[in-house]
Amino acid sequence: MKSSTGIGLLIGVAVIAFVAANSIFVVDEREKALVLQFGQIRDVRETPGIGFKLPFIQDVVKYDDRILSLDTDTIEVTPSDDRRLVVDAFARYRIADVVRFRQAVGTGGLRLAEDRLQSILNSQIREVLGANQVTSDTILSSDRGELMNRIRDRARNAAASMGLDVVDVRLKQTNLPSQNLDATFARMRAERQREATDEVARGNEAAQRVRALADRTVTETISEAEREANVVRGEADAEAARVFADAYGADPAFFAFYRSMQAYQTALTQGNTRMVLTPDNEFFNYLYSSDGPASAQQ
């Protein structure tokens, strides 16, 4: 009898422990929990701690309360300048309203939610990057930050119906399709070669202008120097003539003697100098003796 009582007590304790284990659940700080009864939401636990539910009748579904990451598939977009780009992005999101999230995705959970969120992101990426006034240069410039914020805001509004909050959206890569790269590189090379040719032509033109200016400056400098030299020579000749005139006026005989000496020095140069003169020629008057030309000849 005691044995049966002990077994029954043990069974009772086991049943109580089993029921208690199925009645208590724990929610930590990284989670949110829903208490479901026959698929209907009966309680929401968004704070960490211990919760209770009806065993075997109610179930607990937990969702991650942290910021989650989603990488989108690579898609092609066509900006307003008709240059196609290959784009992929990543998003940061969190479950903001766990009740709405459950109602939107049901038992599909995060997998279904991310599939829908990826569709939303791809749609908004195409709309924003394909809008008017948005060119491929804009997407590749520093203005892409504003474009990413615009995608984020639109995706946030669209994802709010699923209870999701899109925290951030970033474009990972924006490249040209592989079939367009060769043509783009060839066009870029041609543009750079054209720019280089233009720069060389402009450089040659500038060099010609510099050389022409230098040649003109040289010509003007030489002309000015020659003009000043002619002025100086003219002034010197005038001064020499004045000096000669003054000398002649002061002593005509000495002046005649001096000029004759200069003539002798010029005419009688070193070497074989021959002169044919008449005996009475006045050129050598100052070389004659006082007896006259005949005495000088003797």
Secondary structure as UniProt FT lines:
FT   HELIX           2..21
FT   TURN            22..23
FT   STRAND          24..27
FT   TURN            29..30
FT   STRAND          31..37
FT   TURN            38..39
FT   STRAND          40..45
FT   STRAND          49..52
FT   TURN            55..57
FT   STRAND          58..64
FT   STRAND          68..71
FT   STRAND          75..77
FT   TURN            80..81
FT   STRAND          85..95
FT   HELIX           98..105
FT   HELIX           106..108
FT   HELIX           109..129
FT   TURN            132..133
FT   HELIX           136..140
FT   TURN            142..143
FT   HELIX           144..159
FT   HELIX           160..162
FT   STRAND          164..175
FT   HELIX           178..250
FT   HELIX           252..267
FT   TURN            279..280
FT   HELIX           282..287
FT   TURN            290..291
FT   HELIX           293..297
//
